[in-house]
Amino acid sequence: MKILIPTDGSVYAENAAKVAAKLAVKHDYHLIVLHVAPDKGLTTRKTWRNEGAENALQAIKDTLVKMGCQEELIETIILDGNAPEKIVEVAKERNVDRIVMGTQGKSGIKKFVGTVTEKVLQLSDVLVLVVPPNYMAADA
């Protein structure tokens, strides 16, 4: 089972990663952790943005390993662009079976479903598992 875990570095993304880990360890799995940096019209990604993206990916990777996933079965990707479009694009390109993500991101918008999640749900042909903000997945 291939599972795509989009992350923005939020606690919601971490909870989604824990849910993805619980699914993964029950199957033959490959995990893809994706961070999409908003395209600000820059020709090159600023160093601080790159470091922030790498830190967000590493935090999720650490969580997945702590939950029992094998590090060599976890792939990380950083892309620039529109987050919902890139998430759906990667899901199609990598032929993933599930997208597991939180309902909201770092902005903490108090809506039922955050803007990125809502757009992914609208655009995706892949099953999307949305982890609610108050759900706290237990550690391994």
Stockholm file with secondary structure:
# STOCKHOLM 1.0

chainA/1-140         MKILIPTDGSVYAENAAKVAAKLAVKHDYHLIVLHVAPDKGLTTRKTWRNEGAENALQAIKDTLVKMGCQEELIETIILDGNAPEKIVEVAKERNVDRIVMGTQGKSGIKKFVGTVTEKVLQLSDVLVLVVPPNYMAADA
#=GR chainA/1-140 SS CEEEEECCSCHHHHHHHHHHHHHHTTSSCEEEEEEEECCCSCSSCCHHHHHHHHHHHHHHHHHHHHTTCCGGGEEEEEEESCHHHHHHHHHHHTTCSEEEEESSCTTCCCSSSCHHHHHHHHHCSSEEEEECTTCCCCCC
#=GC SS_cons         CEEEEECCSCHHHHHHHHHHHHHHTTSSCEEEEEEEECCCSCSSCCHHHHHHHHHHHHHHHHHHHHTTCCGGGEEEEEEESCHHHHHHHHHHHTTCSEEEEESSCTTCCCSSSCHHHHHHHHHCSSEEEEECTTCCCCCC
//
